[in-house]
Amino acid sequence: MKPLIFFAILFFALISACGKVEKLEPDISFRKYNPNLRLNPVDSLSYMYNSNCFEYLPFPTDSTQSIRIDVDKDEIDDFEFTYTTFYVYQNSVDSCENYNSSISIKAIGASNKVIVEDEFKQQVLIFEQGDDIEKTNTVSDSAIIFLDDYSAEEQYPLSAGNKLIGVRLTGNKMAWIKVAYHKEELAFSIIEHAYNDNFHLGITAGSLE
């Protein structure tokens, strides 16, 4: 009889404990850059206008600028953004094809990752405001945000304006980074970012909740 009473008490204790489990809540930490962090690898721009080419061209033609950010505020940089312009002679008729540029993001440290479209295409996945950023998203150590290179097999276009990038941090914490592409200035900005310190949960793109 005593064993039955013991198991009955244990059963009701477990039921009671389960009823007291609190719902997991996000713990969002946010940072806004004022002024924005800006990549602008060129000194000046000239406008190429002829029958085949309508484009702003950079000077110098070959230039690289990088910037690193610390997303989780542990005083250790997590990601590096790089904007590169380069000249490769490829076409005597359409001179625009000779001017190329790229924007990329690279994770710093083995545990940080960038969310990409798929495992075979190292292109960063752009999220819409309100999208769920989950731990199940495909990740990579680095990704291309924008690529305008006529010698490449595939171009990665990017429209001007604000974009949201998803990343995974050390400790399996999810985060978003808001950036902006200034197409006619050949510039790129990091505006703000947020991460969820509760590693059990993902994060909503662009949200602080």
Beta strands, then each sheet from edge to edge (+ up, - down):
strand 1: 28-39
strand 2: 44-49
strand 3: 54-59
strand 4: 63-69
strand 5: 79-87
strand 6: 99-107
strand 7: 113-118
strand 8: 121-124
strand 9: 126-127
strand 10: 132-133
strand 11: 139-140
strand 12: 142-148
strand 13: 161-169
strand 14: 173-182
strand 15: 187-196
strand 16: 203-204
sheet 1: 1+ 15- 14+ 13- 7+ 8-
sheet 2: 1+ 15- 14+ 13- 9+
sheet 3: 1+ 15- 14+ 13- 7+ 11-
sheet 4: 2+ 3-
sheet 5: 4+ 5- 6+ 12-
sheet 6: 10+ 16-
end
